[in-house]
Amino acid sequence: TGSGKTYTMGTGYRDDCQIGIIPQVMDALFDKIESFSQKVEFQLRVSFIE
């Protein structure tokens, strides 16, 4: 439909420049969590529907 779902969801990518916004956000989120020097506990709930 040309609404950008493929990019948003990140499906069908072959290289880093085609990774969708949802996978990019998840990668950034987990990188940030891993960067904390103190022990911190997180609970994440994520859902999305294509």
Biopython code that builds the backbone (N, CA, C, O; Angstrom):
import numpy as np
from Bio.PDB.StructureBuilder import StructureBuilder

atoms = [
    (1, "THR", "N", (0.808, -1.205, 0.000)),
    (1, "THR", "CA", (0.000, 0.000, 0.000)),
    (1, "THR", "C", (0.847, 1.263, 0.000)),
    (1, "THR", "O", (0.318, 2.367, -0.124)),
    (2, "GLY", "N", (2.153, 1.105, 0.138)),
    (2, "GLY", "CA", (3.030, 2.265, 0.102)),
    (2, "GLY", "C", (2.993, 3.130, 1.348)),
    (2, "GLY", "O", (3.372, 4.301, 1.303)),
    (3, "SER", "N", (2.538, 2.563, 2.466)),
    (3, "SER", "CA", (2.431, 3.364, 3.689)),
    (3, "SER", "C", (3.675, 3.290, 4.571)),
    (3, "SER", "O", (3.733, 3.955, 5.605)),
    (4, "GLY", "N", (4.667, 2.495, 4.182)),
    (4, "GLY", "CA", (5.912, 2.423, 4.942)),
    (4, "GLY", "C", (5.988, 1.306, 5.957)),
    (4, "GLY", "O", (6.890, 1.300, 6.794)),
    (5, "LYS", "N", (5.058, 0.351, 5.906)),
    (5, "LYS", "CA", (5.057, -0.740, 6.895)),
    (5, "LYS", "C", (6.341, -1.552, 6.854)),
    (5, "LYS", "O", (6.877, -1.912, 7.902)),
    (6, "THR", "N", (6.843, -1.846, 5.660)),
    (6, "THR", "CA", (8.052, -2.656, 5.558)),
    (6, "THR", "C", (9.200, -1.978, 6.282)),
    (6, "THR", "O", (9.939, -2.634, 7.017)),
    (7, "TYR", "N", (9.362, -0.685, 6.088)),
    (7, "TYR", "CA", (10.434, 0.029, 6.781)),
    (7, "TYR", "C", (10.172, 0.071, 8.279)),
    (7, "TYR", "O", (11.080, -0.187, 9.069)),
    (8, "THR", "N", (8.970, 0.385, 8.676)),
    (8, "THR", "CA", (8.656, 0.496, 10.097)),
    (8, "THR", "C", (8.871, -0.824, 10.819)),
    (8, "THR", "O", (9.501, -0.861, 11.876)),
    (9, "MET", "N", (8.357, -1.898, 10.258)),
    (9, "MET", "CA", (8.443, -3.202, 10.900)),
    (9, "MET", "C", (9.833, -3.807, 10.759)),
    (9, "MET", "O", (10.245, -4.609, 11.597)),
    (10, "GLY", "N", (10.552, -3.438, 9.720)),
    (10, "GLY", "CA", (11.899, -3.950, 9.536)),
    (10, "GLY", "C", (11.954, -5.293, 8.859)),
    (10, "GLY", "O", (12.972, -5.980, 8.936)),
    (11, "THR", "N", (10.893, -5.683, 8.202)),
    (11, "THR", "CA", (10.882, -6.983, 7.547)),
    (11, "THR", "C", (11.508, -6.887, 6.171)),
    (11, "THR", "O", (11.367, -5.876, 5.484)),
    (12, "GLY", "N", (12.191, -7.926, 5.776)),
    (12, "GLY", "CA", (12.741, -8.008, 4.434)),
    (12, "GLY", "C", (14.024, -7.237, 4.232)),
    (12, "GLY", "O", (14.433, -7.027, 3.090)),
    (13, "TYR", "N", (14.681, -6.803, 5.308)),
    (13, "TYR", "CA", (15.916, -6.050, 5.121)),
    (13, "TYR", "C", (17.087, -6.987, 4.846)),
    (13, "TYR", "O", (17.125, -8.116, 5.335)),
    (14, "ARG", "N", (18.024, -6.507, 4.068)),
    (14, "ARG", "CA", (19.194, -7.306, 3.717)),
    (14, "ARG", "C", (20.490, -6.721, 4.276)),
    (14, "ARG", "O", (21.470, -7.447, 4.444)),
    (15, "ASP", "N", (20.507, -5.458, 4.557)),
    (15, "ASP", "CA", (21.701, -4.835, 5.117)),
    (15, "ASP", "C", (21.295, -3.761, 6.127)),
    (15, "ASP", "O", (20.116, -3.436, 6.271)),
    (16, "ASP", "N", (22.293, -3.221, 6.821)),
    (16, "ASP", "CA", (22.014, -2.281, 7.919)),
    (16, "ASP", "C", (21.235, -1.048, 7.501)),
    (16, "ASP", "O", (20.464, -0.514, 8.299)),
    (17, "CYS", "N", (21.415, -0.580, 6.268)),
    (17, "CYS", "CA", (20.731, 0.650, 5.863)),
    (17, "CYS", "C", (19.242, 0.428, 5.643)),
    (17, "CYS", "O", (18.499, 1.396, 5.481)),
    (18, "GLN", "N", (18.787, -0.820, 5.634)),
    (18, "GLN", "CA", (17.370, -1.110, 5.422)),
    (18, "GLN", "C", (16.681, -1.634, 6.672)),
    (18, "GLN", "O", (15.536, -2.081, 6.609)),
    (19, "ILE", "N", (17.366, -1.582, 7.804)),
    (19, "ILE", "CA", (16.753, -2.047, 9.050)),
    (19, "ILE", "C", (15.660, -1.060, 9.444)),
    (19, "ILE", "O", (15.886, 0.150, 9.463)),
    (20, "GLY", "N", (14.488, -1.573, 9.756)),
    (20, "GLY", "CA", (13.345, -0.723, 10.091)),
    (20, "GLY", "C", (13.489, -0.004, 11.420)),
    (20, "GLY", "O", (14.389, -0.296, 12.208)),
    (21, "ILE", "N", (12.597, 0.930, 11.654)),
    (21, "ILE", "CA", (12.677, 1.768, 12.848)),
    (21, "ILE", "C", (12.434, 0.959, 14.125)),
    (21, "ILE", "O", (13.052, 1.245, 15.151)),
    (22, "ILE", "N", (11.565, -0.028, 14.088)),
    (22, "ILE", "CA", (11.310, -0.830, 15.295)),
    (22, "ILE", "C", (12.552, -1.627, 15.693)),
    (22, "ILE", "O", (12.938, -1.576, 16.861)),
    (23, "PRO", "N", (13.202, -2.365, 14.777)),
    (23, "PRO", "CA", (14.438, -3.044, 15.175)),
    (23, "PRO", "C", (15.539, -2.071, 15.619)),
    (23, "PRO", "O", (16.319, -2.395, 16.514)),
    (24, "GLN", "N", (15.608, -0.894, 15.007)),
    (24, "GLN", "CA", (16.608, 0.097, 15.418)),
    (24, "GLN", "C", (16.362, 0.559, 16.850)),
    (24, "GLN", "O", (17.297, 0.676, 17.641)),
    (25, "VAL", "N", (15.109, 0.820, 17.175)),
    (25, "VAL", "CA", (14.771, 1.262, 18.531)),
    (25, "VAL", "C", (15.062, 0.163, 19.543)),
    (25, "VAL", "O", (15.592, 0.435, 20.621)),
    (26, "MET", "N", (14.722, -1.068, 19.208)),
    (26, "MET", "CA", (14.979, -2.170, 20.131)),
    (26, "MET", "C", (16.477, -2.356, 20.353)),
    (26, "MET", "O", (16.909, -2.566, 21.486)),
    (27, "ASP", "N", (17.270, -2.282, 19.292)),
    (27, "ASP", "CA", (18.728, -2.379, 19.437)),
    (27, "ASP", "C", (19.258, -1.269, 20.333)),
    (27, "ASP", "O", (20.073, -1.522, 21.220)),
    (28, "ALA", "N", (18.799, -0.041, 20.104)),
    (28, "ALA", "CA", (19.253, 1.091, 20.912)),
    (28, "ALA", "C", (18.838, 0.932, 22.373)),
    (28, "ALA", "O", (19.610, 1.243, 23.279)),
    (29, "LEU", "N", (17.635, 0.454, 22.595)),
    (29, "LEU", "CA", (17.135, 0.259, 23.953)),
    (29, "LEU", "C", (17.978, -0.758, 24.715)),
    (29, "LEU", "O", (18.390, -0.504, 25.847)),
    (30, "PHE", "N", (18.235, -1.906, 24.097)),
    (30, "PHE", "CA", (19.027, -2.931, 24.776)),
    (30, "PHE", "C", (20.486, -2.505, 24.929)),
    (30, "PHE", "O", (21.118, -2.854, 25.926)),
    (31, "ASP", "N", (21.032, -1.765, 23.976)),
    (31, "ASP", "CA", (22.384, -1.224, 24.128)),
    (31, "ASP", "C", (22.448, -0.293, 25.334)),
    (31, "ASP", "O", (23.404, -0.343, 26.107)),
    (32, "LYS", "N", (21.443, 0.550, 25.496)),
    (32, "LYS", "CA", (21.403, 1.473, 26.634)),
    (32, "LYS", "C", (21.311, 0.715, 27.951)),
    (32, "LYS", "O", (22.006, 1.050, 28.911)),
    (33, "ILE", "N", (20.464, -0.296, 28.002)),
    (33, "ILE", "CA", (20.329, -1.099, 29.221)),
    (33, "ILE", "C", (21.661, -1.754, 29.570)),
    (33, "ILE", "O", (22.064, -1.758, 30.733)),
    (34, "GLU", "N", (22.341, -2.303, 28.576)),
    (34, "GLU", "CA", (23.625, -2.968, 28.814)),
    (34, "GLU", "C", (24.716, -1.991, 29.241)),
    (34, "GLU", "O", (25.705, -2.407, 29.844)),
    (35, "SER", "N", (24.559, -0.707, 28.944)),
    (35, "SER", "CA", (25.598, 0.274, 29.254)),
    (35, "SER", "C", (25.601, 0.713, 30.719)),
    (35, "SER", "O", (26.566, 1.338, 31.160)),
    (36, "PHE", "N", (24.564, 0.409, 31.476)),
    (36, "PHE", "CA", (24.526, 0.806, 32.875)),
    (36, "PHE", "C", (25.603, 0.064, 33.649)),
    (36, "PHE", "O", (25.728, -1.156, 33.543)),
    (37, "SER", "N", (26.389, 0.817, 34.437)),
    (37, "SER", "CA", (27.484, 0.199, 35.181)),
    (37, "SER", "C", (26.998, -0.446, 36.478)),
    (37, "SER", "O", (27.626, -1.376, 36.983)),
    (38, "GLN", "N", (25.901, 0.039, 37.007)),
    (38, "GLN", "CA", (25.343, -0.554, 38.219)),
    (38, "GLN", "C", (24.307, -1.603, 37.832)),
    (38, "GLN", "O", (23.743, -1.580, 36.738)),
    (39, "LYS", "N", (24.078, -2.517, 38.759)),
    (39, "LYS", "CA", (23.060, -3.530, 38.496)),
    (39, "LYS", "C", (21.686, -2.869, 38.563)),
    (39, "LYS", "O", (21.283, -2.331, 39.594)),
    (40, "VAL", "N", (20.995, -2.926, 37.457)),
    (40, "VAL", "CA", (19.667, -2.338, 37.356)),
    (40, "VAL", "C", (18.749, -3.394, 36.765)),
    (40, "VAL", "O", (19.131, -4.107, 35.837)),
    (41, "GLU", "N", (17.558, -3.494, 37.293)),
    (41, "GLU", "CA", (16.600, -4.472, 36.778)),
    (41, "GLU", "C", (15.531, -3.750, 35.971)),
    (41, "GLU", "O", (14.981, -2.736, 36.402)),
    (42, "PHE", "N", (15.251, -4.294, 34.795)),
    (42, "PHE", "CA", (14.246, -3.725, 33.917)),
    (42, "PHE", "C", (13.208, -4.774, 33.578)),
    (42, "PHE", "O", (13.510, -5.966, 33.516)),
    (43, "GLN", "N", (12.012, -4.334, 33.365)),
    (43, "GLN", "CA", (10.966, -5.193, 32.826)),
    (43, "GLN", "C", (10.421, -4.487, 31.593)),
    (43, "GLN", "O", (9.912, -3.369, 31.678)),
    (44, "LEU", "N", (10.531, -5.142, 30.464)),
    (44, "LEU", "CA", (10.072, -4.562, 29.205)),
    (44, "LEU", "C", (8.922, -5.381, 28.651)),
    (44, "LEU", "O", (8.936, -6.611, 28.698)),
    (45, "ARG", "N", (7.944, -4.696, 28.136)),
    (45, "ARG", "CA", (6.849, -5.352, 27.416)),
    (45, "ARG", "C", (6.707, -4.643, 26.085)),
    (45, "ARG", "O", (6.529, -3.427, 26.020)),
    (46, "VAL", "N", (6.788, -5.414, 25.049)),
    (46, "VAL", "CA", (6.732, -4.840, 23.707)),
    (46, "VAL", "C", (5.791, -5.670, 22.865)),
    (46, "VAL", "O", (5.816, -6.899, 22.913)),
    (47, "SER", "N", (4.968, -4.999, 22.101)),
    (47, "SER", "CA", (4.130, -5.697, 21.131)),
    (47, "SER", "C", (3.902, -4.779, 19.946)),
    (47, "SER", "O", (3.824, -3.559, 20.088)),
    (48, "PHE", "N", (3.799, -5.377, 18.799)),
    (48, "PHE", "CA", (3.438, -4.621, 17.611)),
    (48, "PHE", "C", (2.774, -5.562, 16.631)),
    (48, "PHE", "O", (3.063, -6.758, 16.602)),
    (49, "ILE", "N", (1.897, -5.022, 15.843)),
    (49, "ILE", "CA", (1.123, -5.807, 14.883)),
    (49, "ILE", "C", (1.323, -5.197, 13.511)),
    (49, "ILE", "O", (1.236, -3.983, 13.327)),
    (50, "GLU", "N", (1.590, -6.058, 12.563)),
    (50, "GLU", "CA", (1.739, -5.578, 11.198)),
    (50, "GLU", "C", (0.431, -5.696, 10.474)),
    (50, "GLU", "O", (0.342, -5.341, 9.299)),
]
sb = StructureBuilder()
sb.init_structure("model")
sb.init_model(0)
sb.init_chain("A")
sb.init_seg("    ")
for serial, (resi, resn, name, xyz) in enumerate(atoms, 1):
    if name == "N":
        sb.init_residue(resn, " ", resi, " ")
    sb.init_atom(name, np.array(xyz, "f"), 0.0, 1.0, " ", f" {name:<3s}", serial, name[0])
structure = sb.get_structure()
